[in-house]
């Protein structure tokens, strides 16, 4: 296991976790510390209808792949809180993205977000655990705030993880700390 190469952000919805990840990555790119082609992973996009109701979630990888992770109307065998999760599309998309990492000398892994919906995929859970336990390059991830979940607690409890609690009152301070820490990790590799 690598020493403290993984940064996890957790907190309530709307606290600014994904915004921190976006801002930090953009700042490191603007500085030339990282290149777009060395960023791997995915962003989770919330999809709302015209009335502001949740329609689903889409995954967009840094490699340009897209898939519908979950939707209200797209029926599948897997459900999470009223959404149907498209496990096969998610597995295919994530597998392709994680396989891209093998060709990079200086990868930065960004996972936005690791949550309960993604747990319908045993393949995903195994890859994420392997990534955190065996990957010595920098990792930044948003992880769902929830008490007592074996998978999420296992990741949060790893020795190589630094966990930051985000809420609106400390968002900017956390962003500065995460920026400095991730910059140091990227430069160290």
C-alpha positions in Angstrom: 0.0 0.0 0.0 1.2 3.5 -0.8 1.5 6.2 1.9 -1.2 8.8 1.9 -1.7 9.0 -1.9 -5.5 9.2 -1.8 -7.7 12.2 -0.9 -11.3 11.6 -0.1 -13.9 14.3 0.3 -17.2 13.6 2.1 -20.1 15.7 3.4 -23.7 16.4 2.9 -25.2 16.9 -0.6 -24.6 20.5 -1.8 -21.5 21.1 0.5 -19.2 21.7 -2.4 -17.3 18.4 -2.7 -17.5 18.1 -6.5 -16.8 21.8 -6.8 -13.6 21.4 -4.9 -12.5 18.5 -7.1 -13.3 20.5 -10.2 -11.5 23.7 -9.0 -8.4 21.9 -7.8 -8.0 19.9 -11.1 -8.6 23.1 -13.2 -6.0 25.0 -11.1 -3.4 22.2 -11.5 -4.1 22.0 -15.2 -3.7 25.8 -15.6 -0.4 25.7 -13.8 0.8 22.9 -16.0 1.2 20.5 -13.0 -1.1 18.0 -14.7 -2.2 17.4 -18.3 -5.7 16.6 -19.3 -4.5 13.3 -20.8 -3.1 12.2 -17.5 -6.5 12.5 -15.7 -8.6 9.3 -15.4 -11.8 8.5 -13.8 -15.3 9.9 -14.0 -17.8 12.6 -13.0 -21.3 11.9 -12.0 -23.8 14.3 -13.5 -27.3 14.7 -11.9 -30.0 15.0 -14.5 -33.2 17.0 -13.7 -36.4 17.5 -15.7 -37.8 20.9 -16.4 -39.6 21.0 -13.1 -36.4 20.2 -11.2 -37.2 16.6 -10.4 -34.5 14.0 -10.5 -34.5 12.0 -13.7 -31.3 10.1 -13.2 -27.5 10.2 -13.2 -25.0 10.1 -16.1 -21.4 9.1 -15.9 -18.9 11.0 -18.0 -15.3 9.7 -18.0 -12.2 11.8 -18.5 -11.6 9.6 -21.6 -14.8 10.9 -23.1 -17.1 7.9 -22.5 -20.6 8.5 -21.3 -23.3 6.2 -19.9 -26.5 6.5 -18.1 -25.8 5.2 -14.6 -29.4 5.4 -13.4 -32.7 6.7 -14.5 -36.3 6.9 -13.3 -37.8 5.4 -16.5 -35.1 3.2 -17.9 -36.1 -0.1 -16.3 -33.4 -2.5 -15.2 -33.1 -5.3 -12.7 -31.2 -3.1 -10.2 -32.9 -0.4 -8.2 -31.7 2.3 -5.9 -34.0 4.8 -4.3 -36.6 4.8 -7.1 -33.9 4.8 -9.9 -33.1 1.9 -12.2 -29.3 1.4 -12.3 -27.8 0.3 -15.6 -25.1 -2.0 -14.3 -23.9 -3.4 -17.6 -23.4 0.1 -19.2 -21.7 1.3 -16.0 -19.4 -1.8 -15.9 -18.4 -1.4 -19.5 -17.7 2.4 -19.2 -15.7 2.1 -16.0 -13.7 -0.9 -17.2 -12.7 1.0 -20.3 -11.7 4.0 -18.3 -9.7 2.1 -15.7 -8.0 0.2 -18.5 -6.8 3.5 -20.0 -4.7 4.1 -16.9 -2.3 1.3 -17.8 -0.9 3.4 -20.6 -0.1 6.5 -18.5 3.2 7.2 -16.7 1.8 9.9 -14.4 -1.9 9.3 -13.9 -4.2 11.2 -11.6 -7.4 9.3 -10.7 -10.5 11.3 -10.0 -13.7 9.5 -8.9 -16.7 11.7 -8.5 -18.5 10.0 -6.7 -18.2 6.7 -4.9 -21.6 6.0 -3.5 -24.3 3.4 -2.9 -25.7 3.4 -6.4 -22.4 2.2 -7.8 -22.4 -0.7 -5.4 -24.8 -2.7 -7.7 -21.6 -3.5 -9.5 -19.3 -6.0 -7.7 -16.8 -5.5 -10.5 -16.7 -1.7 -9.8 -16.3 -2.3 -6.0 -13.4 -4.8 -6.6 -11.7 -2.3 -9.0 -12.0 0.6 -6.6 -10.7 -1.4 -3.6 -7.8 -2.6 -5.8 -7.1 1.0 -6.9 -7.0 2.3 -3.4 -4.9 -0.6 -2.0 -2.4 -1.1 -4.9 -2.2 2.1 -6.9 0.6 4.4 -5.8 -0.3 7.4 -8.0 -2.5 10.2 -6.7 -6.2 9.6 -6.2 -8.9 12.2 -5.4 -12.5 11.1 -4.8 -15.8 12.2 -3.5 -17.3 9.5 -1.3 -20.9 9.4 0.1 -21.4 10.4 3.7 -23.2 7.6 5.3 -22.8 5.7 8.6 -22.0 2.0 8.6 -21.6 0.8 5.1 -19.0 -2.0 4.7 -17.7 -0.9 1.3 -17.5 2.9 1.9 -16.1 2.4 5.5 -13.4 0.0 4.1 -12.2 2.7 1.7 -12.4 5.5 4.3 -10.4 3.4 6.8 -7.4 2.6 4.5 -4.0 3.7 5.7 -3.2 5.6 2.5 -6.4 7.7 2.7 -6.7 11.3 3.9 -10.4 12.1 4.6 -11.7 15.6 4.5 -15.2 16.6 5.8 -16.7 19.3 3.7 -19.5 21.7 4.6 -20.3 25.1 3.3 -18.6 26.9 6.2 -15.2 25.3 5.6 -15.3 24.6 1.8 -12.7 27.2 0.8 -10.3 26.2 3.5 -10.7 22.5 2.6 -10.2 23.4 -1.1 -6.9 25.2 -0.3 -5.7 22.2 1.8 -6.7 19.7 -0.9 -5.1 21.8 -3.6 -1.8 21.9 -1.7 -1.9 18.2 -0.9 -2.8 17.0 -4.4 -0.2 19.4 -5.9 2.5 17.8 -3.7 1.3 14.3 -4.6 1.3 15.0 -8.3 4.8 16.6 -8.2 6.1 13.7 -6.1 5.3 11.1 -8.8 
